[in-house]
């Protein structure tokens, strides 16, 4: 499963997904988290899930 698929499945931008998982992006644990998020979205009918704005701000600050 690609990060693009994960991002589209949960309705968040790929950049945000990569920022959240940047430390473990290439590990099996991160790929499993991605699958779990995608499955959770499927179970609730494909509704978008978005990170709270405050989390986006924290991620952007950490990356700056």
N, C-alpha and C positions, 0 to 999 in steps of 0.2 A: 504494500500500500504506500503510495507516494504522499508526500506532505501536501501536494496540491489537492489530492483527493480528500485528505483529512480536513484541510482548510475549507474546501467547498462544502463538505458534508456537515460541518458544524457552523457554517455561516460566518466565519471570521477570516480576516485577511491572512494570507500565507506569511507575510512578514511578522505578524503578531504571533502566529503559531511558532515560527522559528525563534522569535525572541523569548517566548516562554520556555521553549525546550532547548535553548542554545547550548546549555551545559551538557545535556545528554542526548543531543539530536541524533547521534549515530549509534545509539545503543538499543538493544532489544527492548529495554524498559520503556524508552520513549516511543518506539513503534507500537508497543502494546497499549500505551496510554492513548495514542492516536486511534487505534482500533476501537478501544472502549468508548471514546467520545463519539465516533462515527456510529457505533451500534446504539448508543443511548439516543442519538438523534433519530435514528431509524425507528426506534421503539415509541417515540413520542410523535411520530408522524412527519418527521422531517422539518419541524419548526426550527428556525434559526436560533442559535445560542451565541450570545455576544458577551465578551468580557466586560465587566463594569468599567466605566470611564476612568475611575481612579486607578485601576490596574493598568490600563493603557498608559496613563501618565507615568506610573512608576517604571514600566518597561522602557518607555522612551528616555526617562532620566538615566536609567542604568546603562542604556546603550550610548548615551551622549559622551 
